[in-house]
Amino acid sequence: MTPQQAINQQHNHVGLIGLGPMGIALAGALLKQGHSLTVWNRTPEKADDLVSRGAHRAGSAAEAVAASPVTFVCLDNYDTLYRVLDATGTALDGRTLVNLTSGTPNEARAALAWSTERGIDYLDGAIMVPPPLVGEPEAVILYSGRQGAFDEHQKTLRSVGGDPRYLGADVGLAVLYNTALLEMMYATMNGWLHAAALLDSANVSARQFAELALGWFMPAVVDYASLADQAPDLDAAHYPGALGTLEMNLNALQHITRTSEEQGVFSDQPRWMQQIAEQAVAAGHGSQNYLAIYELFKKARP
């Protein structure tokens, strides 16, 4: 084996910590691209299917990160990230950590400081597609941090998203971009749902309103065909949460509010959207998808 072949083989090894819906999608994409994958999750049985497809199940987080030069982490928050990685001791020293955990720019900067103290090369990232599109050529994932780390592992990064975007050395940029884009998404979604609720008060169906609102009015701004396709779900009060629940979206809305506060910008609008989602969760819609907010909009506040 030549020295270059040895380097290539080493970089084919990837670690992954966190096997929620997004983590499982990342793992599937890495296996599909032929990587030697070592996974770890606090609930070990979540790795069963991946192991049957060729992944290695680590007995500990330390074992997972020690097996590879680069490790992806996709957990529910940064507190969990620290609890998991603190237990790895020095196993990450000299290796690269790609953190795809949702948070705020300040949390990303704190994670960089934590990593730097331990000799860990750190990239912060944000996945801009739902789990079914992870690994596809058009899948956009945002990254920020040291450009050398991005360049060195770009082939691996392309395995989980064919369109990796490097945004700059400020490690908080990926999550800041993500937050700004998510705010656009949620504000637009709320506008459509509230508008549909207004028409519903006059017994106009969402399907009927969609032809004018989304078929003519909005295409000049952005393609809303997917929302139009979901209009019958509003009429049927059908909000399956298999690919993402309202509780998961509430977590993202909380990040938008916190990021707005951290950045010193007007935060009332994202806080209002967060409060709407909190009311919908309290009303029993937490396990349904975000469109379930429509049920809240259709009712006058008591």
Steps between C-alpha positions, in 0.01 A plus 500: 500500500636841402508787754219673309288186505552477875384860541195437283414189699533689827269777377246237398439435872228716654348513846143603578344576837123543524239286326183703496318531165768733361789296639362183342470685168864615527610145577311362201660753267850421630447126457361554151819685405714211621636644822611278785257632761514468878188612686402558860169593657379516858232248400716226339216318322443800274813385316367150426392570141820692424712215635311258274602728210868502589550762772709426809326547836732663754474404864555860607521850358876489558528187286299666223719810477825306537416289194507785250681825414165680472183459705155642431287585802124550465335532842201688641693789659844620606458394863459143381801545272722595795367218718577247228837637388634575848482125557734434204805632686787560260364277221414803282839670537649578158181398319224695329154546648215600266214616719157494334311560825248786486577806710598866490813684382617553859462129570706421189774741613501347848532154344796622294670629817429167672646312202807723465590445867507126427691511171193414293447645152140624493243574229146610578230413250131528422302254288260685271299201372264247663631149577384338171721740299819456704775367273330612180697713248275802559517477882639823645690488830655818637842500671712755682832484684858446389511475121786251511277255687223549244740452208665194651172315555299640209467159333346357816277806541371448145396147597232637733400793279604550141495879534711592807524878546798646686393836647813623676737475793250642752375173641160651580417578137350163404242505777438872446423441131290201598308709753433778249376255235284312749344826615405575139350153473296520820379856438385400150334183630314696768387756245351229281335314787348814653378618160341160438335521843352840409343348188386198699293739714298566183479127420759526221715186493879512513507320165285770340699786653832339398422543130497879536743551787765245407426443135505869403599735784809336650691343205656839429679468835572127532361165388223402737384196309578273794271701726227484238540122495448495878183712492271191502671396825380825658143429394525146635686601821766245401841586643724189514819558698716215367757734341491771764271592788377835627710443814812470280405820319445676832865428578602681178272795580660531843840517329376782274386704801823444689713580196307824443568598860868409472537699179330806649217511246121528542383173652125551552401333173690173550391497866141536384544207260656299783206579728254390230680165470505466881122554510450238229715249689306576819178437304620147424654538154864441599531163325349633175682701236527879485185538290299409812535866602213551254269350764609775742453773240144387424384566857456836671719548807290422813 
